[in-house]
Amino acid sequence: MGNHQLTSLIRMANQIAANNTHIGDETAEAEMVANHLTKFWARSMKEQISEYLNQGGDELSPIARKAIGMMGR
């Protein structure tokens, strides 16, 4: 896994999460982000970001972290 690619995925996930914080309900925001990632990200991208979350996901925002945890359920 390329470190640069992972950095880009983290940045994109956090940006998508930031774009959905206007809702005011953390679970609803995370669901919107999870739906976006599920719909638009390639399987390899989702696998990489999920693996990163499993390793701690330190650089992910709380909404991004929650959303990635919801994917695949």
N, C-alpha and C positions, 0 to 999 in steps of 0.2 A: 504494500500500500504506500503510495507516494505521500510524503508528509505535506507537500504543497497542496495536493488535492484535498487532503483532510482539512487543512487550514481553510481552504475555499469552502468546503462543505459546512464547517462550523460557522463561518461568516455568513453564508447564505441562510442557514437554519436560524441564526440569531436575527438576521434581517427580516425574514418572513415572520418570525415571532414578534418582532418590534412593530411590524406593520399591522398586527392584529391585536394590539393591546388596548385599542379604543373601546372594546366591548365591555370591559370592566368585570368580567367573570373569568377567572383564571382557567377553569375547566373548559368553558366554551371556547376561549381563545386557543387553548392547547388542542382541542378537537379540530378547530379550523386549520391550524398549522399541520396537524397529523394528516388531515384529509388532503391538504395541498401536497405534502411530501409524498404521500401514497400515490396520488394521481399523476404528479409531474416528474418525480425523481426516478431515475433508472434504478433497477434492483441493486446494482453494485454500489450506487451512492447510498441507498437506504441501509445496505448491509454495513458499509463503512461507518456511517454515523451511529448506527445501533451498537456496533462493536466499540466505538469510542465512548458511548454512553456507559456501556458495560464496564469499561476501564476507569470510570469515574466521571467522564464528561465535564471536566473542570471548567472549560471555557464556554460551555453552553449556558445561555440564560435560563432562568427557571421555567419560562413558558416553553422554550425549545426542548429542554430536558423532559418536561412532562409530555410534550407532544411526541417525542421520539419514543418514549416509554409506552405510549398508546398504540403506536404503529404495530400492525400485525396481530392485533388482538381480535 
